Amino acid sequence: MKAAPEAQKRLLDLAELDSVIDRLAHRRRTLPELAEIDERSKLFARLATQVIEAQTEAGDLAREQSKAESDVDAVRTRADRDQKRLDSGAVTSPRDLAGLQSEIASLQKRQGDLEEIVLEIMERREAADTKVTDLVSQRDELGAALATAEDRRDAAFSEIDKEASEVEGRRAGVSGEIPADLLALYKKLRDQYGVGAAILRGGRCQGCKVALSIAEMNRIKAAPHDDVLRCEECRRILVRTAESGL
């Protein structure tokens, strides 16, 4: 392949711009905020699940407390009714009186037992409510930190994308000055090796950093200026300039 020396030198400008684009893409992929967001998102999801579980437990205890209190009210109402019957003097039979007094005593004991159950449930519910409050606070605090990290990520993305767009614009201009066949070869080599062209500086390929042999240097010296040369070691396009040591 042949190409004007100036067109070949433009490959170095293109390679430098591609290197900048690659660095920007790497920076975008490896922003510290991305790892932070990933870790915080996982923790947020776990906390959100824990909040739901704690709220479910607190809700179950609230219903359990309501039922227990309802049972206490029912027993208290029945005991009050029996006590009024006893106090009214309507029951005169010794046997009926004894039965009524026994029932009142039993109801009072039952009421006491149920009230103990209510107190125990209230303590458990208070602990469950406190747990919900703590978990919600942690979740909300983490959510705020996550949102802040996402804002920083978006700001960094915007800055990187703006710079990448500017570099892409310059790259398009340089690409337009390079013959299509030379540009196609450069692209093929870039896809294969990451870098499509490198300068020959001081007898050394700057793509693979390997010093060329005397025989290879002599071959390059004898080659026409418009020959498109390749490094024997790394196969990249080898661009000759005044720094090549020829």
C-alpha positions in Angstrom: 0.0 0.0 0.0 1.1 3.5 -0.7 0.1 6.8 0.8 1.6 10.3 0.9 4.0 10.8 3.8 1.8 13.7 5.1 -1.3 11.4 5.1 0.7 8.8 7.0 1.8 11.4 9.6 -1.9 12.3 10.1 -2.3 8.7 11.4 -0.3 9.7 14.4 -2.7 12.6 15.1 -5.5 10.1 14.7 -3.9 7.6 17.0 -3.4 10.3 19.7 -7.0 11.3 19.5 -8.1 7.7 19.6 -5.9 7.3 22.7 -7.7 10.2 24.3 -11.1 8.7 23.5 -10.0 5.4 25.0 -8.8 7.1 28.2 -12.1 9.0 28.5 -14.1 5.7 27.9 -12.0 4.0 30.6 -12.5 6.9 33.0 -16.2 6.7 32.4 -16.3 3.0 33.1 -14.2 3.2 36.2 -15.6 6.3 38.0 -15.3 5.8 41.8 -19.0 6.8 42.0 -20.0 3.7 40.0 -18.6 1.3 42.6 -20.0 3.5 45.4 -23.5 3.5 43.8 -23.4 -0.2 43.2 -22.5 -0.9 46.9 -25.0 1.6 48.2 -27.7 0.3 45.9 -27.3 -3.2 47.3 -27.3 -2.0 50.8 -30.4 0.2 50.1 -32.2 -2.8 48.7 -31.4 -4.9 51.8 -32.6 -2.1 54.1 -35.8 -1.6 52.1 -36.5 -5.3 52.5 -35.7 -5.1 56.2 -38.1 -2.1 56.5 -40.9 -4.1 54.9 -40.3 -7.0 57.2 -40.2 -4.8 60.3 -43.3 -3.0 59.3 -45.1 -6.3 58.7 -44.1 -7.5 62.1 -45.2 -4.2 63.7 -48.5 -4.4 61.9 -49.0 -8.0 63.0 -48.3 -7.0 66.6 -50.7 -4.0 66.3 -53.5 -6.4 65.2 -52.6 -8.8 68.0 -52.7 -6.0 70.5 -56.1 -4.8 69.2 -57.5 -8.3 69.5 -56.1 -8.8 73.0 -57.5 -5.4 74.1 -60.9 -6.4 72.6 -60.7 -9.7 74.7 -60.0 -7.7 77.8 -62.9 -5.3 77.1 -65.3 -8.3 76.5 -64.2 -9.9 79.8 -64.5 -6.6 81.7 -67.9 -6.0 80.3 -69.2 -9.4 81.3 -67.6 -9.0 84.8 -69.2 -5.5 85.2 -72.6 -6.9 84.2 -72.3 -9.8 86.7 -71.2 -7.4 89.4 -74.2 -5.2 88.8 -76.5 -8.3 89.1 -74.8 -9.2 92.3 -75.1 -5.6 93.7 -78.7 -5.3 92.6 -79.9 -8.0 95.0 -81.8 -9.6 92.2 -80.1 -12.9 92.8 -81.2 -14.4 96.1 -80.6 -18.1 95.9 -77.4 -19.0 97.8 -76.5 -21.4 95.1 -76.9 -18.8 92.4 -75.1 -16.2 94.4 -72.1 -18.5 94.9 -72.1 -19.3 91.2 -72.2 -15.6 90.3 -69.4 -14.7 92.8 -67.3 -17.6 91.4 -67.9 -16.4 87.9 -66.9 -12.8 88.8 -63.7 -14.1 90.4 -62.9 -16.2 87.4 -63.6 -13.3 85.1 -61.4 -11.0 87.1 -58.5 -13.5 87.0 -59.1 -13.9 83.2 -59.0 -10.1 82.9 -55.8 -9.9 84.8 -54.2 -12.6 82.6 -55.3 -10.9 79.4 -54.0 -7.5 80.6 -50.6 -9.1 81.2 -50.8 -10.4 77.6 -51.7 -6.9 76.4 -48.7 -5.4 78.3 -46.3 -8.0 76.8 -47.6 -7.4 73.3 -47.3 -3.6 73.8 -43.6 -4.0 74.8 -43.0 -6.2 71.7 -44.8 -3.7 69.6 -42.9 -0.8 71.0 -39.6 -2.6 70.2 -40.9 -3.4 66.7 -42.0 0.3 66.1 -38.5 1.5 67.3 -36.9 -1.0 64.9 -39.1 0.3 62.0 -38.1 3.9 62.9 -34.4 3.1 63.0 -34.5 1.1 59.8 -36.5 3.8 57.9 -34.0 6.4 59.1 -31.1 4.3 57.9 -32.8 3.7 54.6 -33.6 7.4 54.0 -30.1 8.5 55.0 -28.6 5.9 52.6 -31.1 7.0 49.9 -29.9 10.6 50.2 -26.3 9.5 50.0 -27.1 7.3 47.0 -28.8 10.2 45.3 -25.8 12.5 46.0 -23.5 9.8 44.5 -25.7 9.5 41.4 -25.6 13.3 41.0 -21.8 13.2 41.1 -21.8 10.4 38.6 -24.1 12.2 36.2 -22.0 15.4 36.5 -18.8 13.4 35.7 -20.6 11.6 32.8 -21.6 15.0 31.4 -18.1 16.4 31.7 -16.5 13.3 30.1 -19.1 13.0 27.3 -18.7 16.7 26.5 -14.9 16.2 26.2 -15.3 13.0 24.2 -17.7 14.8 21.8 -15.2 17.5 21.2 -12.4 14.9 20.6 -14.7 13.0 18.3 -15.3 16.1 16.3 -11.6 16.7 15.9 -11.1 13.1 15.0 -13.7 13.3 12.2 -11.7 16.2 10.8 -8.4 14.3 10.8 -10.1 11.1 9.4 -11.3 13.2 6.4 -7.7 14.0 5.5 -6.6 10.3 5.3 -7.2 8.2 2.2 -10.0 5.6 2.6 -7.7 2.5 2.1 -5.1 3.7 4.6 -7.9 4.6 7.1 -9.4 1.2 6.7 -6.1 -0.5 7.4 -5.6 1.7 10.4 -9.0 0.8 11.8 -8.4 -2.9 11.2 -5.1 -2.8 13.1 -6.6 -0.7 15.9 -9.3 -3.2 16.3 -6.7 -6.0 16.5 -4.0 -4.3 18.6 -5.6 -1.3 20.3 -3.3 1.1 18.4 -3.2 1.2 14.7 -0.2 3.3 14.0 3.0 4.3 15.8 5.9 6.6 15.1 9.4 5.3 14.4 11.6 7.3 16.7 15.3 6.9 17.1 15.2 3.4 15.4 12.6 2.2 17.8 8.9 1.5 17.2 6.9 3.5 19.8 4.0 1.0 19.5 5.8 -2.0 20.9 9.0 -0.2 22.1 11.2 -2.7 20.2 14.4 -1.4 18.7 14.6 -2.3 15.0 17.6 -4.3 13.7 20.2 -2.7 11.5 18.9 -4.8 8.6 15.4 -3.6 9.2 16.5 0.0 9.5 18.3 -0.3 6.2 15.3 -1.8 4.5 13.2 1.1 5.8 15.7 3.7 4.6 15.6 2.2 1.1 11.8 2.1 1.0 10.1 4.9 -1.0 8.6 7.7 1.1 5.1 6.8 0.1 5.3 3.1 1.1 3.1 2.3 4.0 5.4 0.2 6.3 4.5 -2.1 9.1 6.5 -2.9 12.3 7.8 -6.5 12.0 7.3 -7.0 15.7 3.8 -5.6 16.4 2.5 -5.2 12.9 1.3 -1.7 13.4 1.7 0.9 10.7 5.1 2.4 11.2 5.2 6.1 10.5 8.5 7.8 9.5 9.3 11.3 10.6 12.3 13.4 11.1 12.6 11.7 14.5 13.0 8.3 13.0 16.8 8.2 12.9 16.9 7.4 9.2 
